[in-house]
Amino acid sequence: MIITHEHLIVRATVTQPPTTIEAVTTWVKELVPMINMKLLGEPQAYYVDKAGNKGATCVAVIETSHIALHIWDEHNPALLN
């Protein structure tokens, strides 16, 4: 068996970012099966309310790696990384 390890790094501007903990958690839960991965636990999301860094942060453990993201929603358009 040959195992390949693929990584996706995204930096994007978004016009309608998820801005609540519930919205970003749902978004990550929906993303995982779309990339043919398996979620190993509940995503953990928090909202950062520090000026210059406001936005949702989320991490999730998937079967072969992890997902980590932050959405800076005080920018227009918002920045997702």
C-alpha positions as CSV (number, residue, x, y, z in Angstrom):
1,M,0.0,0.0,0.0
2,I,1.3,3.4,-1.0
3,I,0.1,6.2,1.3
4,T,0.1,9.7,0.0
5,H,0.0,12.8,2.2
6,E,-1.8,15.8,0.8
7,H,-2.1,19.2,2.4
8,L,-4.3,22.1,1.5
9,I,-3.3,25.6,2.6
10,V,-5.9,28.3,1.9
11,R,-5.8,32.0,2.3
12,A,-8.9,33.6,0.9
13,T,-11.1,36.7,1.2
14,V,-14.7,35.9,1.8
15,T,-17.8,38.1,1.5
16,Q,-20.1,36.2,3.9
17,P,-17.9,34.6,6.6
18,P,-19.3,32.5,9.4
19,T,-19.2,34.8,12.4
20,T,-20.5,32.7,15.2
21,I,-19.1,29.7,16.9
22,E,-22.0,27.6,15.8
23,A,-21.7,28.7,12.1
24,V,-17.9,28.0,11.9
25,T,-18.3,24.6,13.7
26,T,-21.1,23.6,11.3
27,W,-19.0,24.7,8.3
28,V,-16.0,22.6,9.4
29,K,-18.3,19.6,10.1
30,E,-19.7,19.9,6.5
31,L,-16.2,20.4,5.0
32,V,-14.7,17.2,6.4
33,P,-16.8,14.7,4.3
34,M,-16.4,16.9,1.3
35,I,-12.7,16.3,1.4
36,N,-13.2,12.6,2.0
37,M,-11.9,12.7,5.5
38,K,-13.2,11.4,8.9
39,L,-13.8,13.7,11.9
40,L,-12.4,12.1,15.0
41,G,-14.0,14.5,17.5
42,E,-16.0,17.6,17.7
43,P,-14.4,20.7,16.3
44,Q,-13.4,23.3,18.9
45,A,-14.3,26.9,18.0
46,Y,-13.9,30.2,19.8
47,Y,-14.5,33.8,19.1
48,V,-11.5,36.2,19.5
49,D,-12.6,39.7,20.4
50,K,-9.2,41.4,20.3
51,A,-9.0,44.5,18.0
52,G,-7.0,43.7,14.9
53,N,-7.6,39.9,15.4
54,K,-11.4,39.7,15.8
55,G,-12.9,36.6,14.3
56,A,-13.6,32.9,14.7
57,T,-10.9,30.3,15.4
58,C,-11.5,26.6,15.0
59,V,-9.5,23.4,15.2
60,A,-10.6,19.9,14.3
61,V,-8.8,16.5,14.4
62,I,-9.4,14.4,11.3
63,E,-8.3,10.9,10.6
64,T,-5.0,11.7,9.1
65,S,-4.3,15.2,10.2
66,H,-6.1,18.3,11.4
67,I,-7.9,21.4,10.3
68,A,-7.0,24.8,11.8
69,L,-8.5,28.1,10.7
70,H,-9.1,31.7,11.7
71,I,-11.5,34.1,10.0
72,W,-10.7,37.8,10.5
73,D,-14.2,39.2,10.2
74,E,-13.5,42.8,11.0
75,H,-12.0,43.2,7.6
76,N,-14.2,43.7,4.5
77,P,-14.0,41.4,2.8
78,A,-13.1,39.0,5.6
79,L,-9.9,37.0,5.5
80,L,-9.8,33.3,6.0
81,N,-6.6,31.5,6.7
